[in-house]
Amino acid sequence: MTAALPSIAGLTKQELAEKLVAVGVEPGKAKMRAEQLWRWIYHYGVTDFAAMTNVAKELRATLAQHYTLARPEIVTEQISNDGTRKWLIRFGPGVEAECVFIPDVGRSGALCVSSQVGCTLTCTFCHTGTQKLVRNLSAAEVVAQVMIARDALGEWPTTDNPLNDGDRRLTNIVFMGMGEPLYNLDNVANAIDVVSDGDGISISRRRITVSTAGVAPKVPELGQRTGAMLAISLHATNDDLRNQLVPLNKKYNLEDLFAAIRQYPSLGNAKRVTFEYVMLKGVNDTLAEARALVKLLANIPAKINLIPFNPWPGAPYECSDWNTIEKFAAVLNKAGYASPIRTPRGRDILAACGQLRSESVKLRASQRAKEEA
Ligand code: SAH
């Protein structure tokens, strides 16, 4: 059996140019040729070099001999009754991550992507927190999640049918899948460069949100390098409680974190920080805490996302009562924060926050146990 050819779908401009030089393109011409390929790969989403009609026949043949434009393997695709879609993607043996498309979020629909397989943080309410880090995803592997979603949604324009921007369903990207994006910032920044490029996938940096558990020293750098929107997984208004829920807080406490947030470039009315706050029954959901939250966010251009806790088997928490969440939200509303409750989506396909890949891991674990027995 011949080994599968490597795919060049998902690469940065620089990487593409290197791949071209590697198959004999003159280094002086590699950049120009990479630009040509770029439009086919990222604007039209072609999966066959033969479709690249303005690329010389010989070069197309050479490329096809050495590379493919294949996407990583899709293990499963699930579609929820609310239109949410979830893909389990295999990047390599035992390297699997999920990404989720959520319709009617952002301008039209948001894709929630993973930046790592597993996670090193051990946030106590998050199911990914119970899984070991397998590895960082490469920039190409992050981009591939977007390409897979575009494939499935049928959103690549063709030369005959130039899809109007306004018709797109995938308009926003959120780094809220598995992993801590700021522990993989180089790859996340490169991936954002690729997907925001106006000659390709063209999702504006203002429609890309990176969520962090609070890696304070990397927060300003994220803004400088990517121009993306910032989201902070806050979940508590004092260090004692946050140390428990988000153990990373012991390394970078609220004071460090807020100092870093204040340095995020170009914050203002049009560029607000999103603060995520998971509603845990009897843990962080009193009205005093709602008021403390308002106080903590004073003078920061902010949005608040109250996330009803998504329970998972064995989780040490329950979701706050709906009544409690509404009262909590009312305090925020009164302080000027509009519609702060995030409705749970895709619950029937376990597409909710912190549940990604858990089923597949469980399945594999039970299979292993069977084999061992
Ligand atoms: N590591 C990053 C991004 C991944 S988590 C971060 O911490 O922000 C994306 C969001 O989902 C975070 O706000 C996280 O706190 C939240 N989350 C994780 N597990 C959850 C659960 N079981 N229920 C509700 N929200 C959860």
Boltz pocket constraint, residues with backbone or C-beta under 6 A from the ligand:
constraints:
  - pocket:
      binder: B
      contacts: [[A, 125], [A, 126], [A, 127], [A, 175], [A, 176], [A, 177], [A, 178], [A, 179], [A, 180], [A, 181], [A, 211], [A, 212], [A, 213], [A, 214], [A, 231], [A, 232], [A, 233], [A, 276], [A, 278], [A, 307], [A, 308], [A, 309], [A, 310], [A, 311], [A, 312], [A, 353], [A, 354], [A, 355]]
      max_distance: 6.0
